Amino acid sequence: MATPTTTLLKFSSISLLSVLLLLHAFVPSLPSSLLPFLSHHQLLLFFSFLCCGLVTLIAYFSTRPLAVYLLDYTCHLPDADRRCSLELCEFFGNRSRRFSPTSADFMRAIYRKSGLGDETYAPPFIFQEDYEAKLKYAIQEAQEGLFTSVSSLLSKTGVLPSEISVLIVACSMFSPSPSHASLIVNHFKLPPSIKTYNLSGMGCSAGMLSTDLAASILRHKPGNALIVVTESTSLNWYFGDNRHMLVTNCIFRVGTAAMLVTSDPARRSAAKMELVRTLRTHHGADDAAYNAAIQMEDDDGNVGVALTKDLVRVAGAGLRSHITKLAPAVLPISEMLRFAYNVARSFMAGEKKAMHVPNFTKAFEHMCIHAGGKAVIDAVGKLMRLDADVTEPARMCLHRFGNTSSSLVFYELAYFEAKGRIKKGDRVWMLAFGTGFKACSVVWKASRDSMIDSDNPWKGCIHRYPV
């Protein structure tokens, strides 16, 4: 919303320009006595133009969008006793007596080829004696992730709760009342003036979507936005025999990320990265894309999330459409010309079905690719023709933490920082997919060289990676 000062500057600028244009238009018809007056008062005309120019510049600089920065972020690392190995999953399945032998064998086969290691983290209810996914365990899971990550973030940035003007919390599969946003407001005693947004149902793209939302708010007024993205697996463990729905038990794990995004110019020197660009595309108009990943009931009334066989194909089609819109904004002209030449050459040779993809490593030094599963990473790598070293962080993130949904790209960013790979000026591309079907991109530019923070989730194990 425009401020009174901005409105006045706009009005003054337009008025001065209008006067000068009218004067110029009617000079030929003015009395001859006025022309000598203007010729002898050139200094007056000069100052009129100067004043008009200054007002225009002031109006421009006061209304242009503010720069947005990533002040810092943190990723939740659960306690070691929450680690979830294949052995633990099998023990849980046998002890709960909720899975048939056929379903148990299927999940075992999926787990072994999923790309997950034995150090991912499971929800609290798995470690209880009653083996029931109850509300209290979902609340416990949410509090552990939200409170720990936000406390760590505020501590290392020195930002006071009273300095936060916007709060965005995203959790797709669990939406209690009061909301997660209210839970954080209450626990950290955030100010009454804070603007809160509680997002649900956005899937793994919620982290990037929340960043885009925060940027659109902060570009108009200096402020600090706290973004917290998590997922609840406690109430979403599937107990049934539908194979499309059993897959989620094998790949989704506990994870939370919190970040502080700011448009306060005074905090620019303390920021890790500057936001360069965001892009969101929604492909839900297509039925196959809409139903590729969907919450539903099986024939016996058991609720879960079904990942259909169309998911990888839908992800590929969505990514192709997404990067078509992204490419002109991020690729250098030389790469765009090379791509256009290859397409034209194939067309002239009659190879109309030939697929050409620009080299996005020319636009970004680092890529945090959606680590939704081994098949998704493979599909993205194949479509974009990425080398193994480019997809390495996504594969290692999947191995160490599993699919943590909306927070996973920040675990990948933490991997880059733990390895010390990000240098000042480097561009980082975050790419995530979400149910619906959505594709979201966020591009950052590093403000300084990366280093491993004390709360980096990779700190105790980075020496063992890549595996």
TACOR-V424551 format. One record per residue. PHI is phi as a letter, one per 30 degrees, with the letter a starting at -180 (none if undefined). OMEGA is omega in whole degrees, -180 to 180 (999 if undefined). Layout:
phi=PHI omega=OMEGA
phi=PHI omega=OMEGA
This chain:
phi=none omega=-178
phi=d omega=178
phi=d omega=178
phi=e omega=179
phi=d omega=179
phi=d omega=179
phi=d omega=179
phi=d omega=180
phi=d omega=178
phi=d omega=-179
phi=d omega=-180
phi=d omega=-179
phi=d omega=-179
phi=d omega=-180
phi=d omega=-179
phi=d omega=178
phi=d omega=180
phi=d omega=179
phi=d omega=-179
phi=d omega=180
phi=d omega=178
phi=d omega=179
phi=d omega=-180
phi=d omega=-177
phi=d omega=-175
phi=c omega=180
phi=e omega=-179
phi=d omega=-177
phi=c omega=-180
phi=d omega=176
phi=e omega=-178
phi=d omega=-180
phi=d omega=-178
phi=d omega=-178
phi=d omega=176
phi=d omega=179
phi=d omega=-180
phi=d omega=-179
phi=d omega=179
phi=c omega=179
phi=b omega=178
phi=d omega=179
phi=d omega=178
phi=d omega=177
phi=d omega=179
phi=d omega=-180
phi=d omega=176
phi=d omega=177
phi=d omega=-179
phi=d omega=180
phi=d omega=179
phi=d omega=179
phi=d omega=-180
phi=d omega=179
phi=d omega=178
phi=d omega=179
phi=d omega=179
phi=d omega=179
phi=d omega=-179
phi=d omega=-176
phi=d omega=180
phi=d omega=-178
phi=c omega=-180
phi=d omega=-178
phi=d omega=178
phi=d omega=174
phi=d omega=-179
phi=c omega=-175
phi=b omega=169
phi=d omega=-178
phi=d omega=176
phi=a omega=179
phi=a omega=175
phi=b omega=179
phi=c omega=-178
phi=d omega=175
phi=c omega=-180
phi=d omega=179
phi=d omega=-176
phi=d omega=-179
phi=d omega=176
phi=c omega=-178
phi=d omega=-173
phi=b omega=178
phi=c omega=176
phi=d omega=179
phi=d omega=179
phi=d omega=179
phi=d omega=179
phi=d omega=178
phi=d omega=179
phi=d omega=-179
phi=d omega=-179
phi=d omega=-177
phi=d omega=-178
phi=d omega=-180
phi=h omega=-179
phi=c omega=-178
phi=b omega=176
phi=d omega=177
phi=e omega=179
phi=d omega=179
phi=d omega=178
phi=d omega=179
phi=d omega=180
phi=d omega=180
phi=d omega=178
phi=d omega=179
phi=d omega=179
phi=d omega=-178
phi=d omega=-175
phi=d omega=178
phi=c omega=-176
phi=d omega=-175
phi=j omega=179
phi=d omega=175
phi=c omega=-178
phi=c omega=-179
phi=b omega=173
phi=d omega=-175
phi=b omega=-177
phi=c omega=179
phi=d omega=-175
phi=e omega=-172
phi=d omega=-180
phi=d omega=-177
phi=c omega=178
phi=c omega=-177
phi=d omega=-176
phi=d omega=176
phi=h omega=177
phi=c omega=178
phi=d omega=-176
phi=c omega=-177
phi=e omega=-176
phi=d omega=178
phi=d omega=176
phi=d omega=176
phi=d omega=179
phi=d omega=179
phi=d omega=-179
phi=d omega=-178
phi=d omega=180
phi=d omega=-179
phi=d omega=-176
phi=d omega=-175
phi=d omega=-178
phi=d omega=-177
phi=d omega=-180
phi=d omega=178
phi=e omega=180
phi=d omega=-178
phi=d omega=-180
phi=d omega=-179
phi=d omega=-175
phi=d omega=177
phi=c omega=-178
phi=i omega=178
phi=d omega=180
phi=d omega=177
phi=e omega=-179
phi=d omega=-179
phi=c omega=-180
phi=d omega=-177
phi=c omega=-178
phi=b omega=176
phi=b omega=177
phi=b omega=179
phi=b omega=-179
phi=b omega=173
phi=b omega=-170
phi=d omega=-166
phi=c omega=180
phi=b omega=-177
phi=b omega=-178
phi=d omega=175
phi=b omega=0
phi=d omega=-173
phi=d omega=174
phi=e omega=179
phi=d omega=178
phi=d omega=177
phi=e omega=180
phi=d omega=178
phi=e omega=-179
phi=d omega=-176
phi=d omega=-176
phi=c omega=176
phi=h omega=179
phi=d omega=-173
phi=d omega=180
phi=d omega=-178
phi=d omega=-175
phi=d omega=177
phi=c omega=-176
phi=c omega=177
phi=b omega=-179
phi=c omega=-174
phi=c omega=177
phi=b omega=176
phi=i omega=-176
phi=c omega=178
phi=i omega=-174
phi=d omega=-180
phi=d omega=-173
phi=d omega=180
phi=d omega=179
phi=d omega=178
phi=d omega=179
phi=d omega=177
phi=d omega=178
phi=d omega=179
phi=d omega=179
phi=d omega=-179
phi=d omega=-179
phi=d omega=178
phi=d omega=-173
phi=d omega=-178
phi=d omega=-177
phi=c omega=-178
phi=a omega=180
phi=e omega=180
phi=a omega=-180
phi=b omega=179
phi=c omega=174
phi=c omega=179
phi=c omega=178
phi=b omega=-180
phi=b omega=-178
phi=b omega=174
phi=b omega=180
phi=c omega=177
phi=c omega=-175
phi=d omega=-178
phi=c omega=-174
phi=b omega=173
phi=d omega=-174
phi=c omega=177
phi=c omega=-179
phi=a omega=-175
phi=b omega=177
phi=d omega=-173
phi=d omega=178
phi=d omega=-177
phi=c omega=178
phi=d omega=-177
phi=e omega=-178
phi=d omega=177
phi=d omega=-173
phi=d omega=-172
phi=c omega=-177
phi=d omega=-177
phi=b omega=-175
phi=d omega=177
phi=a omega=179
phi=b omega=175
phi=b omega=176
phi=b omega=180
phi=b omega=175
phi=c omega=178
phi=c omega=-174
phi=b omega=171
phi=b omega=178
phi=d omega=-178
phi=e omega=-179
phi=d omega=-178
phi=c omega=-177
phi=e omega=-177
phi=d omega=-179
phi=c omega=-174
phi=d omega=177
phi=d omega=-175
phi=b omega=174
phi=c omega=179
phi=d omega=-178
phi=c omega=-174
phi=a omega=171
phi=b omega=177
phi=a omega=177
phi=b omega=175
phi=b omega=-177
phi=c omega=-175
phi=c omega=-176
phi=d omega=177
phi=d omega=178
phi=d omega=-176
phi=d omega=-180
phi=d omega=178
phi=d omega=-179
phi=d omega=-175
phi=c omega=-176
phi=d omega=176
phi=b omega=-171
phi=b omega=176
phi=d omega=-175
phi=a omega=173
phi=c omega=173
phi=d omega=-176
phi=d omega=-180
phi=c omega=178
phi=i omega=177
phi=d omega=-177
phi=c omega=177
phi=a omega=178
phi=c omega=-180
phi=c omega=174
phi=c omega=-174
phi=d omega=178
phi=d omega=-180
phi=d omega=-171
phi=e omega=-178
phi=d omega=178
phi=d omega=179
phi=d omega=179
phi=d omega=179
phi=d omega=180
phi=d omega=178
phi=d omega=179
phi=d omega=-180
phi=d omega=178
phi=d omega=-177
phi=d omega=-177
phi=d omega=175
phi=d omega=178
phi=d omega=-177
phi=d omega=-171
phi=e omega=-177
phi=d omega=-177
phi=d omega=-173
phi=b omega=-175
phi=d omega=175
phi=d omega=-177
phi=e omega=-179
phi=d omega=180
phi=d omega=177
phi=d omega=178
phi=d omega=178
phi=d omega=179
phi=d omega=179
phi=d omega=179
phi=d omega=-179
phi=d omega=178
phi=d omega=-180
phi=d omega=-180
phi=d omega=179
phi=d omega=180
phi=d omega=-180
phi=d omega=-180
phi=d omega=179
phi=i omega=-180
phi=c omega=-173
phi=d omega=-179
phi=c omega=-180
phi=d omega=-179
phi=c omega=178
phi=b omega=-180
phi=b omega=177
phi=d omega=178
phi=d omega=-176
phi=d omega=174
phi=d omega=174
phi=d omega=-179
phi=c omega=-175
phi=b omega=176
phi=d omega=-178
phi=b omega=-180
phi=b omega=173
phi=c omega=-174
phi=d omega=179
phi=e omega=-178
phi=c omega=-177
phi=d omega=-180
phi=l omega=-178
phi=e omega=-179
phi=d omega=180
phi=d omega=178
phi=d omega=179
phi=d omega=-178
phi=d omega=179
phi=d omega=179
phi=d omega=-180
phi=d omega=-179
phi=d omega=-176
phi=c omega=178
phi=h omega=-179
phi=c omega=177
phi=d omega=-178
phi=d omega=-179
phi=d omega=178
phi=d omega=180
phi=d omega=-179
phi=e omega=-179
phi=e omega=179
phi=d omega=180
phi=d omega=-180
phi=d omega=177
phi=d omega=177
phi=d omega=-180
phi=d omega=-174
phi=d omega=-173
phi=c omega=-176
phi=i omega=177
phi=d omega=179
phi=c omega=176
phi=i omega=-170
phi=d omega=-178
phi=c omega=-168
phi=d omega=-178
phi=d omega=178
phi=d omega=171
phi=d omega=175
phi=d omega=177
phi=d omega=178
phi=d omega=177
phi=d omega=177
phi=e omega=-178
phi=d omega=179
phi=d omega=177
phi=d omega=-179
phi=i omega=-174
phi=d omega=-176
phi=d omega=179
phi=c omega=-180
phi=e omega=-180
phi=j omega=179
phi=d omega=177
phi=c omega=-178
phi=c omega=179
phi=c omega=174
phi=c omega=-178
phi=b omega=-180
phi=b omega=176
phi=c omega=179
phi=b omega=178
phi=e omega=176
phi=k omega=19
phi=c omega=-176
phi=b omega=171
phi=b omega=-176
phi=b omega=178
phi=b omega=172
phi=b omega=-179
phi=c omega=179
phi=c omega=172
phi=b omega=-175
phi=d omega=179
phi=c omega=179
phi=a omega=177
phi=d omega=-179
phi=d omega=175
phi=b omega=-177
phi=d omega=179
phi=d omega=-179
phi=d omega=-179
phi=c omega=178
phi=d omega=-176
phi=d omega=179
phi=c omega=-169
phi=e omega=-176
phi=d omega=-175
phi=b omega=-173
phi=d omega=-180
phi=d omega=-179
phi=c omega=-176
phi=c omega=2
phi=d omega=179
phi=c omega=999
